Amino acid sequence: MEWLAELFEQYGYLLLLLGLPLDFIALPIPPAQTTITLAGYMSYVGEVSWWLAWPAAFAGSIVGFTCTYGIGYAAGAKLLDRFGERLGITRERLEKTRGYYEKHGNKLLFINFFIPGLRQFTGYSIGMIRIPYRTFAMYAYPGAALWTGTFFAIGFFFGEQWEIVFAFVERFIKIIVIIAVVILAAVLAVRRLRRRK
């Protein structure tokens, strides 16, 4: 926290605007959720202005996520042609993934920001399967607003207690993700058994 506070002192709002995109390209320096929540707390104590800090966090998340989408969209096909077989990613699998996305992907695109590890790779994969930009923006940008707003609010409204609430929320998210993964694994296992029968 001291290190992040020092970064805020040195770079101010640029830490949010330029630092958060690093999280989306899988370089969590600084860690996004902690940085946004700390920005909320610093707004609470009056060290930064909330009406500049939250928009900077929102803009930084949009820049980062859109960049990863753009990279996936522009370079994904070439990378697949070159390395796809080695990685076990075929055109058929990509089409199946696109089919799954068309059924459930928009919901995932909306909530993926809350799931560390997933948000760093969703942009690339969505771009790679050529989801139109309009669809991407329609779900990703409101999701980014909700994500940055939620963690900024934790710092702003809980004040001195923000670290306790932040740790609780992160633990809760991890539990939800674990339960979702277990349920998904069980559903896939049942489907495989049915196919074999």
C-alpha positions as CSV (number, residue, x, y, z in Angstrom):
1,M,0.0,0.0,0.0
2,E,2.8,2.4,0.8
3,W,4.4,1.7,-2.6
4,L,1.0,2.4,-4.4
5,A,0.6,5.6,-2.3
6,E,4.1,6.7,-3.4
7,L,3.2,6.0,-7.0
8,F,0.0,8.1,-6.6
9,E,2.1,11.0,-5.2
10,Q,4.5,10.7,-8.2
11,Y,2.1,10.2,-11.1
12,G,-1.3,11.2,-9.8
13,Y,-4.2,10.3,-12.1
14,L,-1.8,9.0,-14.7
15,L,-1.3,6.0,-12.5
16,L,-5.0,5.1,-13.2
17,L,-5.1,6.2,-16.8
18,L,-1.8,4.6,-17.9
19,G,-1.2,2.0,-15.1
20,L,-4.5,0.1,-15.4
21,P,-3.9,-0.8,-19.1
22,L,-0.8,-2.7,-18.0
23,D,-3.1,-5.0,-15.9
24,F,-5.1,-5.9,-19.0
25,I,-2.0,-6.9,-21.0
26,A,-1.2,-9.3,-18.2
27,L,1.3,-7.1,-16.4
28,P,-0.5,-6.3,-13.1
29,I,1.9,-3.5,-12.1
30,P,0.1,-1.8,-10.4
31,P,-2.6,-4.4,-9.4
32,A,-5.8,-3.0,-10.8
33,Q,-8.4,-3.7,-8.2
34,T,-6.2,-2.6,-5.3
35,T,-5.2,0.6,-7.2
36,I,-8.8,1.5,-7.9
37,T,-9.9,1.0,-4.3
38,L,-6.9,2.9,-3.0
39,A,-8.0,5.8,-5.3
40,G,-11.4,5.7,-3.7
41,Y,-9.9,5.9,-0.3
42,M,-7.6,8.8,-1.3
43,S,-10.7,10.6,-2.6
44,Y,-12.3,9.9,0.8
45,V,-9.4,11.6,2.7
46,G,-9.3,14.4,0.1
47,E,-5.9,13.7,-1.5
48,V,-7.4,13.3,-5.0
49,S,-10.7,14.4,-6.5
50,W,-13.2,11.6,-7.0
51,W,-14.6,13.3,-10.1
52,L,-11.2,13.0,-11.8
53,A,-10.0,9.7,-10.2
54,W,-13.0,7.5,-11.1
55,P,-13.2,8.7,-14.7
56,A,-9.4,8.1,-15.0
57,A,-9.8,4.6,-13.7
58,F,-12.7,3.9,-16.0
59,A,-10.8,5.3,-19.0
60,G,-7.7,3.3,-18.1
61,S,-9.7,0.1,-18.0
62,I,-11.4,0.9,-21.3
63,V,-8.0,1.6,-22.9
64,G,-6.5,-1.6,-21.6
65,F,-9.4,-3.9,-22.5
66,T,-9.9,-2.3,-26.0
67,C,-6.1,-2.7,-26.7
68,T,-6.2,-6.4,-25.9
69,Y,-9.3,-6.8,-28.1
70,G,-7.6,-5.0,-30.9
71,I,-4.5,-7.1,-30.7
72,G,-6.6,-10.3,-30.7
73,Y,-8.7,-9.0,-33.6
74,A,-5.7,-7.9,-35.7
75,A,-3.1,-10.5,-35.0
76,G,-5.1,-13.5,-33.7
77,A,-5.7,-15.1,-37.1
78,K,-2.0,-14.9,-38.0
79,L,-0.9,-16.3,-34.7
80,L,-3.3,-19.2,-35.0
81,D,-2.1,-20.0,-38.5
82,R,1.5,-20.0,-37.3
83,F,1.2,-21.5,-33.8
84,G,-2.3,-22.9,-33.5
85,E,-1.6,-26.5,-34.2
86,R,1.3,-26.5,-31.7
87,L,-1.0,-25.1,-29.0
88,G,-3.9,-27.4,-29.9
89,I,-6.0,-24.5,-31.2
90,T,-7.6,-25.5,-34.5
91,R,-10.1,-23.5,-36.7
92,E,-12.8,-26.0,-35.6
93,R,-12.2,-25.3,-32.0
94,L,-12.2,-21.6,-32.6
95,E,-15.6,-22.0,-34.3
96,K,-16.9,-24.0,-31.4
97,T,-15.7,-21.3,-29.0
98,R,-17.5,-18.7,-31.2
99,G,-20.7,-20.8,-30.9
100,Y,-20.4,-20.9,-27.1
101,Y,-19.8,-17.2,-27.0
102,E,-22.9,-16.5,-29.0
103,K,-24.9,-18.4,-26.4
104,H,-23.4,-17.1,-23.2
105,G,-20.4,-14.8,-24.0
106,N,-22.1,-11.4,-23.6
107,K,-22.8,-12.1,-19.9
108,L,-19.2,-13.3,-19.4
109,L,-17.9,-10.1,-21.2
110,F,-19.9,-8.0,-18.7
111,I,-18.7,-9.7,-15.5
112,N,-15.2,-10.8,-16.6
113,F,-13.6,-7.7,-15.0
114,F,-14.3,-9.0,-11.5
115,I,-12.4,-12.2,-12.2
116,P,-8.6,-11.8,-11.9
117,G,-6.8,-13.9,-14.6
118,L,-9.9,-13.9,-16.8
119,R,-10.0,-10.2,-17.5
120,Q,-6.4,-10.3,-18.7
121,F,-7.2,-12.8,-21.5
122,T,-10.8,-12.2,-22.4
123,G,-10.0,-9.2,-24.6
124,Y,-7.5,-11.2,-26.7
125,S,-9.8,-14.2,-27.1
126,I,-12.9,-12.1,-28.0
127,G,-10.9,-10.3,-30.6
128,M,-9.5,-13.5,-31.9
129,I,-12.9,-15.0,-32.6
130,R,-13.8,-11.8,-34.4
131,I,-16.7,-10.6,-32.2
132,P,-17.8,-7.3,-33.7
133,Y,-16.5,-4.1,-32.0
134,R,-20.1,-2.8,-31.4
135,T,-21.0,-6.0,-29.5
136,F,-17.8,-5.9,-27.6
137,A,-18.3,-2.3,-26.5
138,M,-21.9,-2.7,-25.7
139,Y,-21.1,-5.3,-22.9
140,A,-17.5,-4.6,-22.0
141,Y,-17.8,-0.8,-21.4
142,P,-20.7,-1.0,-18.9
143,G,-18.9,-3.9,-17.3
144,A,-15.8,-1.7,-16.9
145,A,-17.9,1.1,-15.4
146,L,-19.5,-1.3,-12.9
147,W,-16.1,-2.9,-12.0
148,T,-14.3,0.4,-11.5
149,G,-17.3,2.0,-9.7
150,T,-17.6,-1.0,-7.3
151,F,-14.0,-1.0,-6.1
152,F,-13.7,2.8,-6.1
153,A,-16.9,3.0,-3.9
154,I,-15.3,0.5,-1.5
155,G,-12.4,2.9,-0.8
156,F,-14.6,6.0,-0.9
157,F,-17.5,4.9,1.3
158,F,-15.8,2.6,3.8
159,G,-12.9,5.0,4.4
160,E,-10.4,3.7,7.0
161,Q,-12.0,0.2,6.9
162,W,-11.5,-0.2,3.2
163,E,-8.8,-2.8,3.4
164,I,-11.0,-5.1,5.5
165,V,-14.0,-4.8,3.1
166,F,-11.7,-5.1,0.1
167,A,-10.2,-8.4,1.4
168,F,-13.7,-9.7,2.1
169,V,-15.0,-8.8,-1.4
170,E,-11.9,-10.4,-3.1
171,R,-12.4,-13.6,-1.0
172,F,-16.1,-13.7,-1.9
173,I,-15.3,-13.3,-5.6
174,K,-12.7,-16.2,-5.4
175,I,-15.3,-18.5,-3.7
176,I,-17.9,-17.6,-6.4
177,V,-15.3,-18.4,-9.1
178,I,-14.4,-21.7,-7.5
179,I,-18.0,-22.8,-7.2
180,A,-18.7,-21.7,-10.9
181,V,-15.6,-23.7,-12.1
182,V,-16.7,-26.8,-10.1
183,I,-20.3,-26.6,-11.6
184,L,-18.9,-26.1,-15.1
185,A,-16.6,-29.0,-14.7
186,A,-19.5,-31.2,-13.5
187,V,-21.7,-30.2,-16.4
188,L,-19.0,-30.9,-18.9
189,A,-18.3,-34.3,-17.3
190,V,-22.0,-35.2,-17.5
191,R,-22.1,-34.2,-21.1
192,R,-19.1,-36.4,-22.0
193,L,-20.6,-39.4,-20.2
194,R,-23.8,-39.0,-22.1
195,R,-22.0,-38.8,-25.4
196,R,-20.0,-41.9,-24.7
197,K,-23.3,-43.8,-23.8
